[in-house]
Amino acid sequence: MTVLVFGQIAELCGSPTLTAEAPDTDTLDTVLKSRYPGLAGLTYVIAVDQKTVRANTPLHSSSVVALLPPFSGG
């Protein structure tokens, strides 16, 4: 599946787009933190198919996941 990352998360990962396979968001989070240990120290929200999720959510190979850093505006 495609994982989109933004801001300092993209800088940490070295790319704005990642690929990974996982059955759900909790497993995906664990896989990505294993691959990119710096993620463990960051705060972000997970979105699946353009909807933010708070609880563990099932994923499919066609899912588009985004890791969204905190936003501030003015």
N, C-alpha and C positions, 0 to 999 in steps of 0.2 A: 504494500500500500504506500501511498505518498504521504509524507509528513512534511508540512510546511513549517518553517521556523522564521522568526522575525527578531529584529533588534539584536541585543547582545547574545541571544540564544543562537542566532545565525552566525555571529562572529565566533562564538565558542565552538560551534560545530564545523565551521569552515565552509558552509554552504547554506543557501536558503531553502534547499529541498533535500530531503533525506528519503531513504526507502527502508522499510522494516516490515516484518511480519509478526503479528501477535493476535490472539483470539479476542482480546479486550483491552481497554485503556489502561488498566492497572498493570497488566503484563507488558504492554508497550512502554509504559513509563519506566518499568524496571529494566527492560532491554536497552532503552535509550540512555538511562543513567549508567548502565554498565559500559556501554560503548563510549559515552561522553561523561566521565565522572564529574566534571564541572557543573553539570545540570543539577546535581544534588544540592548545591548551594544557592540555586536560583528559585525565584517564585514565578510561576506561570499558570495559566489556565489552559485546559485542553478543550479544543473544539472538534467535533466530528461532523463532517458534512455541513459546515457553517453554523452549527449550533453548539454553544458552550455546554459542557457536561460537568457535573459535580460528582456523580456516583460512577462506579465502574460500568462501562458501556461496552456491549459486544461490538466487534469490528469485523469487516468483511474485506476481501482483497480489493474491492472497488472503493472502499472508504477513503476519504481525504481527511486527514487529521492535521490540525494546526496547534502548535504550542505558542500561546500568546503571552508575551511579557506584560507586566503591569503598564497601563497607559496613563499618562497625565496630559492634561490639556489646558488650554488657557483661552 
